[in-house]
Every structure is written in structure tokens, then in C-alpha cells.
Amino acid sequence: MPHAPPLGALLRQYAAGSALTCVPVDQGLLNRGYRLCTTRGRYFLKHHFDPETADPAAIARQHRATQRLADLGVPVAPPLTGRDGRTVAVVGGHAYALHPWIDGRHRHGGQLTSAQCGRLGALLGMVHASLERVMQTQARARAQSSEAAETVEPAGSATSPDPADTFALIDDLLARVRRHRPADSFDELARHRLLERRALLEQHADRRPPRGGSVGWVHGDFHPFNLLYKGDAPAAIVDWDRLGVKPRAEEAVRAAAIFFVRPAGALDLPKVRSYARAYRRTAGATPSELAAAVHRVWWERLNDFWMLRWHYERGDTRADPQFPAASALAVWWTREYDAVCDAFAD
């Protein structure tokens, strides 16, 4: 097995029996996961591999948050506690966590009814509202125990992408596309989208949004592969690595743009409308907040080329299957800007 985890040492720390099978979970771009069956049960073993989020202290904070969210009734899968009272096991310099295995499946927005889309929006609204309670409680508890209170970075105040930087990136990526040999269909699509995006940015460069609005604690990566369903009901929100303080409404828009994008790159606006109404009601967000978030996420998408950067700068092709729809969405969204705003803010 590639990158086989140190099962013996890990299972001893968790008193989880002896390993019977350990199978890699294919889905997920940044961390490694395994379906683990032992003499004591079934588990999900997570190797926190992404260097940006693999700090044991940050992982422990995520774990405390998910346990408190579970206490509030949010569908999550908190990790198990080891013999030493910790939820993070560090073996050979690598961080691991053991979670109960959740039987379920991922569902894209195309598989959801209108009512289920509303339930999805309400779920994210519940997450945002519950995180406000959970993280405030966590900060107070740390302060009372003489530890440093939870610190947050003002991530939501970051400036929006500068089109001048994007034009330079487009030129660099076009040069990389030209140099790639042998040329293939992905290169052809990449070149087309880069030229198309440059023309759109030239046309809309004066629409760069200001700094973001109100911020709060967010999941940070809410999309279909991080939500498990049992039947028609959400069973567990997983992968809290990006837990942080950012504009909440932007997470709601960003998630919808992933759940409800069709293969040709258009959003299913009736489903977006059901989702957004339920989110606003549950999170207490206003239509104007959602409209402003739509503008910022649209601009972000117009200036974003992370999939092409992975492909051409890093030689990492794992995101390639997402590129056709994601790149088409930026074009469609620009054309249907008013309709998208209406769907989120109506």
C-alpha cells in the first residue's frame, strides 16, 4: 500500500484492537484517508498530510470544535480519544486522527430535490450559527485555564484579487501551455479559457469589489465530498481542516457554486434559490449580505486559476476533471450575473 500508515503504533495509542484491513479512500485532494477495519470495529483513519493544516495544535482545536458541535446536534463525526487523552496522534513526525466510520454517500446538488436543497442551506446556516457559540465557549475555556485565548486572523478583511496580477498570471500560464509537449486536449481547453478569461477581465476590470463584509467562524471547505448522506438525510460533515474566520456569506455562495454547478458550467438557479432562502433564514443573513457575497465570489472565480496552476506548475492532475465545468462557470456567471444575484438574494 502506498504511504501505508503505521497501524501498529496508532492502534496501540487508541486501544482500537488489531488491524484486519486498511484501504485508502480515493476521494479528497489534500489529505490521505483510510477505511480501517479492526478487531474492535470500523474506523476512518485520517493522515493530516497537507502542510498548511497539519499542525497538531490546530487539528486539536478543530477536534474540540466538532465535539461541541455534536453536542449541539450538528451532524459531525468527532475523533476518538487516545490513551493519553489526546485526539491527535503524532507518529514519525506525522499527525493522524481516528474517527468512527460513517456509512453514507456523497450527493451532488443534481441528486437533491428542491426540499433537500433547502435542507442543505439550513444545515450550513446551522453550522455557522453553532460555530459562533462553540468557538466563543472554547475561547473562554482556554482563557479560564490560563491558556492563551483562541486567536483568529482577520481573513475576511483580505483584499480582492488585483486584475493586474491576474493578467500576469494568465501570460505565464499561456507560456506554460505553449511549452507543454505533447500538446493535448487539456492544453487546448486551457488556452481557450485563459484567452477568454483575459477578455472578460479587460471588460470588467472596473468591477473589483471592496474588502469583505462581516466575518465569522466557517467550515472552510463545504462541498459534496465533505458531506455524507444516509438516505435523504445528512449524516456527517467531515474534513474541518479549513476551520477559520472568514466571511460567512461567501462560504454559502462558494458552496452553492460547487453543489449546484451543472456539467456545462451553469448553476441550477431554482435549487440555488431554495438553498439560499433556507441558509438566510437559519444563519440570520440578509439578502444584501448574500448579494455582496455573490459579487465577491464571482470576482474570485474570474481571477482564479488554481486548477491550471496545479496542472502546469506542479504537474498535479488530480483536479483536471473539475476544470471544464469550473472554467465554464466563470463565463456563464458573468453573462447571467443579475439572475445569479436574484437567486441568492430573493
Secondary structure as UniProt FT lines:
FT   TURN            2..3
FT   HELIX           7..14
FT   STRAND          19..25
FT   STRAND          32..38
FT   TURN            39..40
FT   STRAND          41..48
FT   TURN            51..53
FT   HELIX           56..71
FT   TURN            72..73
FT   TURN            83..84
FT   STRAND          89..91
FT   TURN            92..93
FT   STRAND          94..100
FT   HELIX           109..111
FT   HELIX           114..144
FT   TURN            145..146
FT   HELIX           155..157
FT   HELIX           163..179
FT   HELIX           185..204
FT   HELIX           205..207
FT   STRAND          215..218
FT   HELIX           224..226
FT   STRAND          227..230
FT   TURN            231..232
FT   STRAND          233..237
FT   TURN            241..242
FT   STRAND          244..247
FT   HELIX           248..259
FT   TURN            263..264
FT   HELIX           269..283
FT   HELIX           287..303
FT   HELIX           306..313
FT   TURN            318..319
FT   HELIX           320..322
FT   HELIX           323..335
FT   HELIX           337..345
//
